[in-house]
Amino acid sequence: QVQLVESGGGLVQAGGSLRLSCAASISTFSSYTMGWFRQAPGKEREFVGAISWSGRTPYYADSVKGRFTISRDNAKNTVYLQMNSLKTEDTAVYYCARRQAAYTMGQKVADFGSWGQGTQVTVSS
């Protein structure tokens, strides 16, 4: 059973920063690409970014490129999302997830399984 627990969400003013963490309780953490997604009220869940199993290859949605940074610590089974220059449109529940297949990359929601419970990020103007 894979368990993912996000933390670090909260309320921040526009232009501010937050760092989200996702702790995974899986022994094969270092074999999987980990992703971050978000879902705003009334909208579909969307890809934010992901990082390959080795940590060498992060990739991002255009909407966050240059502002968000994903990293991981395989020794701690944890993936991070550093969010800078936050905008009100970044307000959403943020989820981490693990790719269903090891040693693969991509950004489709359907290709990720084992979702966390989410953490709320609210950016005020």
Salt bridges, closest charged atoms under 4 A:
GLU46 OE2 - ARG38 NE 2.58
ASP62 OD1 - LYS65 NZ 3.05
ASP90 OD1 - ARG38 NH1 2.86
ASP90 OD2 - ARG67 NH1 2.75
ASP111 OD2 - ARG99 NH1 3.72
